């Protein structure tokens, strides 16, 4: 087994074994607390620019398949696990984790103390880091020092280049009896693709939308040409403050003319479009076990999350929004709704994949809002 090294900007070094492709990679190191769903995590475009450390110790035991991808390929810059299973045991599996990482040229490291790494990130915050299977650690340290993710526009690397229609419904096992209410009929939603997950598109179809996906850098006129009934702003990678102000102005025009819904990065873009302050969190939220409280009902949802930035609560209230959801771990804003316009958003991922389905009814809420405003 080939030796691999993980180096952090703090100078901390972790030595382990290589998984995936031999070589070198750099990115922002974050930790994810999900116990399963590594395939969805690997293929979530929101992880562009990041090296993901899995806190659960055994990863890869059920292999990888053709159905659970959230995009066409993995977008993580690197992958860190305690133990990478060398075999898989699942009737849908097509290949092992190591085979998958190699096929997609993802550099990874296993057999390190992921608990120690996670504790370090919790204390010091998300850190720049790099993984290498080569001997030149000094050059890796220099590459880590030169890597920057703050104020960078990473959407350009993940957004679709051309508009397309999406028609796939939710995947269900034969024994599942999930009932998502179809609220609409013949209503079109335009999705601004900042790095959209497929399961979001599936849920939009499930509640009755016809779905058209547009590049992130689309103007109001581009959107209007599709004659939509609503607009959805998707999840995506990196710093929302890195999106040029000229596009924020276009998004504001779009949002104020159509019923709109944003998730994660889309939530932050809506905030920016109304002049709300967005800030970088210490180590963000990544995983499938984050408790969120719905303010109006006092209901608690366990949610899937993946973000390093958040909208400032005081600023939101000053710009005409009300807070709809709050994180019970740190009190950060997890959802908002405009007091006058049909505009809503959540910071968490109600479509999960991976994660719990507690909050999937939010898609029905969006569809109902569109129905009432069309």
C-alpha positions as CSV (number, residue, x, y, z in Angstrom):
1,X,0.0,0.0,0.0
2,X,1.4,3.4,-1.0
3,X,2.1,6.0,1.6
4,X,0.0,9.2,1.6
5,X,0.4,12.4,3.7
6,X,-2.2,15.1,4.6
7,X,-0.7,18.5,5.4
8,X,-2.7,21.4,6.9
9,X,-1.9,25.1,6.8
10,X,-1.2,25.0,10.6
11,X,1.7,22.6,9.9
12,X,0.0,19.6,11.2
13,X,0.8,16.4,9.3
14,X,-1.1,13.2,9.1
15,X,0.5,10.1,7.6
16,X,-1.6,7.2,6.2
17,X,-2.1,5.2,3.0
18,X,-3.3,6.2,-0.4
19,X,-6.7,5.6,-1.8
20,X,-7.9,6.6,-5.2
21,X,-5.5,8.3,-7.6
22,X,-1.8,8.8,-6.9
23,X,-0.8,12.4,-6.9
24,X,-1.3,15.7,-5.1
25,X,-4.4,17.8,-4.4
26,X,-5.2,20.8,-2.3
27,X,-8.4,22.3,-0.9
28,X,-10.3,23.5,2.1
29,X,-10.5,20.7,4.6
30,X,-14.0,20.1,6.2
31,X,-15.6,17.3,8.1
32,X,-18.9,15.5,7.4
33,X,-20.7,13.7,10.2
34,X,-22.9,11.5,8.0
35,X,-22.7,7.8,8.8
36,X,-23.6,6.8,5.2
37,X,-24.2,8.5,1.9
38,X,-20.6,8.9,0.8
39,X,-21.5,8.5,-2.9
40,X,-23.9,11.4,-2.7
41,X,-21.3,13.5,-0.8
42,X,-18.7,12.7,-3.4
43,X,-20.9,13.8,-6.2
44,X,-22.4,16.9,-4.6
45,X,-21.1,19.9,-6.6
46,X,-21.2,22.0,-3.4
47,X,-18.0,20.3,-2.3
48,X,-16.0,21.8,-5.2
49,X,-12.8,23.2,-3.7
50,X,-13.0,21.1,-0.5
51,X,-11.3,18.0,0.9
52,X,-13.9,16.0,2.8
53,X,-13.0,14.2,6.0
54,X,-15.6,11.6,7.0
55,X,-16.1,11.3,10.8
56,X,-17.7,7.9,10.6
57,X,-14.9,5.3,10.7
58,X,-15.9,2.7,8.1
59,X,-16.5,4.1,4.6
60,X,-17.1,2.1,1.4
61,X,-18.7,-1.1,2.8
62,X,-21.8,-0.9,0.5
63,X,-19.8,0.2,-2.6
64,X,-21.0,2.6,-5.3
65,X,-23.8,2.2,-7.8
66,X,-25.4,3.9,-10.8
67,X,-28.4,5.4,-9.1
68,X,-27.1,7.5,-6.1
69,X,-25.1,10.1,-8.0
70,X,-26.1,13.7,-7.4
71,X,-24.3,14.9,-10.5
72,X,-22.3,13.4,-13.4
73,X,-19.1,13.0,-11.5
74,X,-17.5,13.6,-8.1
75,X,-16.5,17.2,-7.3
76,X,-14.5,16.9,-4.0
77,X,-10.9,17.9,-4.2
78,X,-9.9,15.0,-2.0
79,X,-11.3,12.4,0.4
80,X,-10.2,11.4,3.9
81,X,-11.4,8.3,5.8
82,X,-10.3,6.3,8.7
83,X,-10.9,2.9,7.1
84,X,-11.7,2.4,3.4
85,X,-13.4,-0.9,2.8
86,X,-11.6,-3.0,0.2
87,X,-14.8,-5.0,-0.5
88,X,-18.4,-4.1,-1.0
89,X,-21.6,-5.9,0.0
90,X,-24.8,-4.6,-1.6
91,X,-27.0,-5.8,-4.3
92,X,-26.8,-2.5,-6.2
93,X,-23.0,-2.0,-5.9
94,X,-20.9,-1.9,-9.1
95,X,-17.5,-1.1,-7.7
96,X,-15.5,-0.4,-4.6
97,X,-14.8,3.0,-3.2
98,X,-11.1,2.8,-4.2
99,X,-12.0,1.7,-7.8
100,X,-14.5,4.6,-8.0
101,X,-12.0,7.2,-6.7
102,X,-9.3,5.9,-9.1
103,X,-11.7,6.0,-12.1
104,X,-12.5,9.6,-11.4
105,X,-8.9,10.7,-10.5
106,X,-9.7,11.7,-6.9
107,X,-6.8,11.7,-4.5
108,X,-7.5,10.3,-1.0
109,X,-6.0,9.1,2.2
110,X,-7.0,6.4,4.7
111,X,-5.8,5.0,8.0
112,X,-5.3,8.4,9.7
113,X,-6.8,9.6,13.0
114,X,-9.9,11.2,11.6
115,X,-11.2,12.0,15.1
116,X,-8.0,14.0,15.9
117,X,-8.4,15.8,12.5
118,X,-12.1,16.6,13.3
119,X,-11.3,18.0,16.7
120,X,-8.6,20.2,15.2
121,X,-11.0,21.6,12.6
122,X,-13.6,22.2,15.3
123,X,-11.1,24.2,17.4
124,X,-9.3,26.1,14.6
125,X,-12.0,26.2,12.0
126,X,-11.9,24.9,8.4
127,X,-8.3,24.8,7.2
128,X,-6.5,24.8,3.9
129,X,-4.8,21.4,3.3
130,X,-3.3,19.1,0.8
131,X,-2.9,15.3,0.2
132,X,0.0,13.8,-1.6
133,X,1.5,10.4,-2.4
134,X,4.7,12.0,-3.5
135,X,7.8,12.8,-1.4
136,X,8.1,16.5,-1.8
137,X,6.2,17.8,1.3
138,X,7.7,21.3,1.0
139,X,6.1,21.9,-2.4
140,X,2.8,20.6,-1.0
141,X,3.0,23.1,1.9
142,X,3.6,25.9,-0.6
143,X,0.6,24.8,-2.7
144,X,-1.5,24.8,0.5
145,X,-0.3,28.3,1.4
146,X,-1.2,29.6,-2.1
147,X,-4.7,28.0,-2.2
148,X,-7.6,30.4,-1.6
149,X,-11.3,29.7,-1.4
150,X,-12.6,32.8,0.3
151,X,-14.2,35.3,-2.1
152,X,-13.7,32.9,-5.0
153,X,-16.4,32.2,-7.5
154,X,-16.5,28.4,-7.8
155,X,-19.9,28.2,-9.4
156,X,-18.2,28.6,-12.8
157,X,-16.8,25.1,-12.5
158,X,-20.0,23.3,-11.7
159,X,-22.9,25.1,-13.4
160,X,-24.4,23.8,-16.6
161,X,-23.3,25.5,-19.8
162,X,-26.6,25.1,-21.6
163,X,-30.2,25.0,-20.6
164,X,-31.9,21.6,-20.3
165,X,-35.1,19.9,-19.2
166,X,-35.1,17.5,-16.3
167,X,-37.7,14.7,-16.2
168,X,-36.6,12.1,-13.6
169,X,-38.8,11.4,-10.6
170,X,-37.7,10.2,-7.1
171,X,-35.9,6.9,-6.8
172,X,-37.9,4.5,-4.6
173,X,-37.3,0.9,-3.5
174,X,-40.2,-1.4,-4.0
175,X,-41.0,-1.5,-0.2
176,X,-41.1,2.3,0.2
177,X,-44.4,4.1,0.7
178,X,-43.3,7.7,0.7
179,X,-46.1,10.1,-0.3
180,X,-45.2,13.5,-1.6
181,X,-48.2,15.6,-2.4
182,X,-48.5,16.7,-6.1
183,X,-49.6,20.3,-5.5
184,X,-49.3,21.7,-9.1
185,X,-50.1,20.8,-12.7
186,X,-48.5,22.4,-15.8
187,X,-46.4,24.9,-13.8
188,X,-42.9,25.6,-15.0
189,X,-40.0,26.4,-12.7
190,X,-36.7,27.7,-13.9
191,X,-33.7,26.4,-11.9
192,X,-30.6,28.6,-11.7
193,X,-27.9,26.0,-11.5
194,X,-25.2,27.0,-9.0
195,X,-24.3,23.3,-8.6
196,X,-27.7,21.7,-8.3
197,X,-28.2,18.2,-6.8
198,X,-30.4,15.9,-8.8
199,X,-32.6,15.0,-5.9
200,X,-33.7,18.7,-5.6
201,X,-34.8,18.5,-9.2
202,X,-36.6,15.2,-8.5
203,X,-38.6,16.8,-5.6
204,X,-39.6,19.7,-7.8
205,X,-41.0,17.3,-10.3
206,X,-42.7,15.3,-7.5
207,X,-44.7,18.3,-6.4
208,X,-45.9,19.1,-9.9
209,X,-43.3,21.3,-11.6
210,X,-42.0,21.1,-15.2
211,X,-38.3,21.7,-14.6
212,X,-35.9,23.7,-16.8
213,X,-32.4,24.1,-15.7
214,X,-30.4,27.3,-16.7
215,X,-26.8,28.3,-16.3
216,X,-26.1,30.2,-13.1
217,X,-25.0,33.2,-15.1
218,X,-28.4,33.8,-16.6
219,X,-30.0,37.3,-16.9
220,X,-33.6,38.3,-16.2
221,X,-34.3,38.2,-19.9
222,X,-32.8,34.7,-20.2
223,X,-35.2,33.5,-17.5
224,X,-38.2,35.4,-18.8
225,X,-37.7,33.8,-22.3
226,X,-38.8,30.4,-20.8
227,X,-42.0,32.0,-19.4
228,X,-41.7,30.4,-16.0
229,X,-44.2,30.4,-13.1
230,X,-41.5,30.3,-10.5
231,X,-37.7,30.4,-10.0
232,X,-35.5,28.1,-7.9
233,X,-32.0,29.0,-6.8
234,X,-29.9,25.9,-6.2
235,X,-27.2,24.8,-3.8
236,X,-23.6,25.4,-4.9
237,X,-19.9,25.6,-3.8
238,X,-17.7,28.2,-2.3
239,X,-18.3,31.8,-1.1
240,X,-21.5,33.5,-2.3
241,X,-19.6,36.8,-1.8
242,X,-17.4,35.8,-4.8
243,X,-20.3,36.2,-7.2
244,X,-19.9,39.4,-9.2
245,X,-22.3,42.2,-8.1
246,X,-23.6,42.5,-11.7
247,X,-25.1,39.0,-11.4
248,X,-26.5,39.7,-7.9
249,X,-28.4,42.6,-9.6
250,X,-29.8,40.3,-12.2
251,X,-30.8,37.8,-9.5
252,X,-32.6,40.5,-7.6
253,X,-34.6,41.4,-10.7
254,X,-35.5,37.8,-11.2
255,X,-36.5,37.2,-7.6
256,X,-38.6,40.3,-7.3
257,X,-40.6,39.3,-10.5
258,X,-41.3,35.6,-9.8
259,X,-42.2,33.4,-6.8
260,X,-38.8,32.2,-5.7
261,X,-37.2,29.5,-3.5
262,X,-33.6,29.0,-2.6
263,X,-31.7,26.2,-0.9
264,X,-28.2,26.5,0.7
265,X,-26.1,28.6,-1.7
266,X,-29.4,29.8,-3.3
267,X,-30.5,30.9,0.2
268,X,-27.3,33.0,0.5
269,X,-27.7,34.4,-3.0
270,X,-31.3,35.6,-2.2
271,X,-29.9,37.2,1.0
272,X,-27.2,39.0,-1.0
273,X,-29.7,40.1,-3.6
274,X,-31.6,42.0,-0.9
275,X,-28.4,43.5,0.6
276,X,-28.2,41.1,3.5
277,X,-24.8,40.5,5.1
278,X,-23.3,37.0,4.6
279,X,-20.4,35.7,6.8
280,X,-18.1,32.7,6.8
281,X,-18.7,30.2,9.7
282,X,-16.0,28.8,11.7
283,X,-16.2,25.2,10.4
284,X,-19.7,25.2,8.8
285,X,-22.3,22.5,8.9
286,X,-21.7,19.3,7.0
287,X,-23.7,16.1,7.7
288,X,-27.1,14.5,8.1
289,X,-27.9,15.1,11.8
290,X,-28.4,18.8,12.3
291,X,-31.4,19.8,14.4
292,X,-33.5,22.7,13.1
293,X,-36.4,24.4,14.7
294,X,-39.4,25.8,12.6
295,X,-40.2,29.0,14.4
296,X,-43.9,29.2,13.6
297,X,-44.7,25.7,14.8
298,X,-41.9,24.8,17.2
299,X,-41.4,21.6,15.2
300,X,-37.9,20.1,15.2
301,X,-36.5,18.7,12.0
302,X,-33.3,16.6,11.8
303,X,-31.7,17.9,8.6
304,X,-28.9,17.3,6.1
305,X,-26.6,20.3,5.7
306,X,-23.5,21.3,3.7
307,X,-22.4,25.0,3.9
308,X,-19.6,27.1,5.3
309,X,-21.5,30.5,5.0
310,X,-24.6,31.9,6.6
311,X,-26.9,34.9,6.4
312,X,-26.7,37.4,9.3
313,X,-29.9,37.4,11.3
314,X,-29.9,41.1,12.2
315,X,-29.3,42.1,8.7
316,X,-32.1,39.8,7.4
317,X,-34.6,41.4,9.8
318,X,-33.6,44.9,8.6
319,X,-34.1,44.0,5.0
320,X,-37.7,42.9,5.2
321,X,-37.4,39.2,6.0
322,X,-38.7,37.1,8.8
323,X,-36.8,34.1,10.2
324,X,-38.5,30.8,9.6
325,X,-35.9,28.2,10.8
326,X,-33.0,28.3,13.3
327,X,-30.2,25.8,14.0
328,X,-30.5,24.4,17.5
329,X,-26.8,23.8,17.8
330,X,-25.5,27.3,17.2
331,X,-28.6,29.5,16.7
332,X,-27.7,30.4,13.1
333,X,-30.4,31.3,10.6
334,X,-31.6,28.2,8.7
335,X,-34.6,29.7,6.8
336,X,-36.3,33.0,5.8
337,X,-39.3,34.4,4.1
338,X,-39.8,37.9,2.7
339,X,-42.6,39.8,4.4
340,X,-44.1,41.2,1.2
341,X,-42.9,39.1,-1.7
342,X,-43.4,35.4,-2.5
343,X,-39.7,34.6,-1.7
344,X,-38.6,31.8,0.6
345,X,-35.4,29.9,1.3
346,X,-33.7,27.4,3.6
347,X,-30.1,26.9,4.5
348,X,-30.4,23.2,5.0
349,X,-31.2,20.5,2.4
350,X,-34.8,19.3,2.6
351,X,-34.1,16.9,-0.3
352,X,-31.5,15.2,1.9
353,X,-29.7,12.5,-0.2
354,X,-28.0,11.6,2.0
355,X,-29.9,12.3,5.2
356,X,-33.3,12.3,6.9
357,X,-36.5,13.2,5.1
358,X,-38.0,15.2,7.9
359,X,-38.2,18.5,5.9
360,X,-39.2,17.3,2.5
361,X,-42.6,18.9,2.9
362,X,-40.9,22.3,2.3
363,X,-41.1,21.5,-1.4
364,X,-44.9,21.3,-1.0
365,X,-44.8,24.6,0.8
366,X,-43.0,26.2,-2.2
367,X,-45.5,24.7,-4.7
368,X,-48.4,26.0,-2.6
369,X,-46.8,29.4,-2.5
370,X,-46.5,29.3,-6.3
371,X,-50.1,28.1,-6.7
372,X,-51.3,31.0,-4.5
373,X,-49.3,33.6,-6.5
374,X,-50.0,32.5,-10.1
